[in-house]
Amino acid sequence: MSKLLAFFAALLFAGSAAAQQQLGPDQLVQKITDEVLAAIKSDKQLAAGDKQKAVKLAEEKVLPYVDFEQATRLAVGRAWREATPEQKKRLVSEFRNMLVRTYSNAIEGYQGQTLKVLPSRGKQDPEDTTVRTQFIRAGGQPLPIEFHMRQTDKTWKVYDIVVEGVSLVMTYRSEFDAVVKQEGIDGLIKRLAQKNTPASVGGSAPKGN
């Protein structure tokens, strides 16, 4: 499921900061999704799952528009309040790396799907706005996808994605809680770092795929 969630994140972002400031969150999701899907369709290697191209796309187009600190705060839960500034910095860095790695493995899931943004409900709250969409698949029922966004320095950023009621961020919380209880915050940082190291594949770190 985390691969599927990461793939939806991959579809979302490819615009400039100026476009972010000019468009509302729902308009931004629709515009950028269209642009990214067009890019994937035109690049056979990317659509086939080329990890180097996927990571490059993430670094250049996706990461600037994801609120990793808020996402990490939610995933870590209560332990976040107990973490030192340095521990928080390391947690955000490792969680970011884990999502990038998951994203690079998920891009190969593209098979001609598209995303339809649904009409917004009520006023857009700069602290927490939900953009509702449907993931359209050939021969399958549309999947409801929600992008949870907030404004940071006048820029809309995503901090969570919910697919059929399943939150990308919250899927990690119980797992992270268990590690913190047994090994503390430094133990969680160590586990995430091991998971993000290619040589550690097959280890007992928290799942990211």
N, C-alpha and C positions, 0 to 999 in steps of 0.2 A: 504493500500500500504506500510506503514512503517513496518508492520510485515513481508511482503514479502522481503523488502529490508534488514531488519535485518537478515532474514534467510540466504540470500546470504552471508552476512558477516560471519555468523556462519560457513559456509562451508569452509572458506578460510584458517584459520590459525591453525597449531598445531605443528610446527617444532621448532627446536632449533635456537639459535642466530647464531650458526656456519653455519647451513644450509642456513640461510638468507644471510650470507656474501658470500657463495659459489655460489649461484644460482642467475640468473637474475630474474626480477620480474615475467615474464611470466612463466618461469620454476618453480618458487616458487609456484605460484598460482595453477598450474597443480598438482605438487607433493603433496602439503598440502591438496588440495581439495580431492584428492584420499584417503589420509590417514584419513581425518576426516569423509568422507562418509563411509569408511570401519568401523570406530569406531562406528558410529551411527547404521549401519546395524547390528553390533554384540551386541548392547545393546538395548534390546526391551524397557526398561524403558525410556531410553534417547530418542529413536525414537518416543515413545508415548507421549513425552512432559513433562517428569519429570523435574520440574523447579529447584530443588536443584542440580541435575546433570548438567543441562544446565548452571546454574550460575557457578558451579565449573569448567566446561569446558571453559567457557568464561574467568574466572579469571586466569586460568592456561595457556590456549592455545591461546586465542584470543586477550585479552587486551594488551599484550606486543608488538603486531605488528599493533596497531592502533595509528595513530597520532591524539590524542584527542585534543591537543591544536590547531592544524591547522583546524580540523573539527569544533571546537567550534568557532574559529575566523571567519570562513566562514558563519556559521549559525547565529551568532550574527550580522555580517555585520558592518555597520558604527559605531554602539555603542561600538564595541570592542576598537576602538581608544580612546574613552572617558573614558573607564574603568580604575580604579586604578589597580596596581599589585595584590592586595588582591581580588578585584572583579573578575579579570580575573581568578585567581586561583580557586575561588568558582564556577565561571561559568563552567570551565573545569570539575571540580569535579561533579557538578550536571548534566551536559550534559552526562558525562561518565556513571553516575548511571542510567540515563534515557535510554540510549542505551542498557545497560546491562539488564535492566528490560524488555525492548522491545524484546531483543534477547531471554530471557528465555521464553517469551510467544510465540515466533515464531518457536522454534525448533520443535514443534509438527507438523509443516507443512510438514515435510519430509515424502515422500511416494515413495521412490525409484528413485528420480531424480538424475541427474548427471550434471557435468559442463565440457564443452569442451573449452579449451583455443585455441583461433585463432592465426594464425601467427602474429608476431609483425610487426609494420610499422615503418621503419626508426630507427634512433638512440634512445637509451633509455636515456632520460634526467633525471639526478638525482634530479632535482627540480620538475619535473612533468612528469610522465610517465603513459600512459593509457594501461592497459591490457584488451584486448577485449575477451569476452567469450560468449558462448551460454549455456543457461540453458535448458537442455533436459528433457522433460516431456513425459511420456507415453500417446500417443493419442492426444498430443497437439503440436502446433507449437513451435519451439525453441525460447526462449526469449533472446534478446541481453542484455548482462550485461557488464558494464565497471567498472573496478577497477582503481581508480585514486590513484597513489602511488608516494612517493618521498623518497629519501634516507636521513636518519638521523643517524649520527655516523656510516656510512657504513652499515646500516640496512634498508632494504626496509620496508616502512610502508604505510598502506592505510589511506587516509584521506577522501575519499568519494566513494560512490558506485552509479552508474547510471543504472537504469533499464528502458528500452524502453524510454530513454530520460528523465526520472524522477530521480532527484538527491536526495539521502537520506538527505544530509546536507541542501540543498536549500529548501526542503519541510518545514523546520522549520523557515526559515528566515522571511517570511511575518508575521507569527504568533508572533515571537519574537519581530519584529519591532513594532507591534501593542502594545504589553505589555510595551516595553520600552517607547514609546510615552506617554502612560497613567500613568505608574507607575515608570519609571526610571529603571536604571540597577539593583538597589537593589530589585525592584519589580519583575523583571524577575528572579533573583536568588531565591526570596521567592516562586514564583510560581513553579519553577522547584523543589525546595526542598519539597514543598507540594505534588507535583505529585509523587515524589520518596518515600513518606511516605505512607505505607500501609493504615493507618487510613484515608488518604485523598482521597481514591478512591471515585469517584463520585463528586469530587470538580470541580472548574472552572479553573484548571491549564491548561497550554498548553498541547495539545494532544501528546501522545507518542506511541499510539497503532494504 
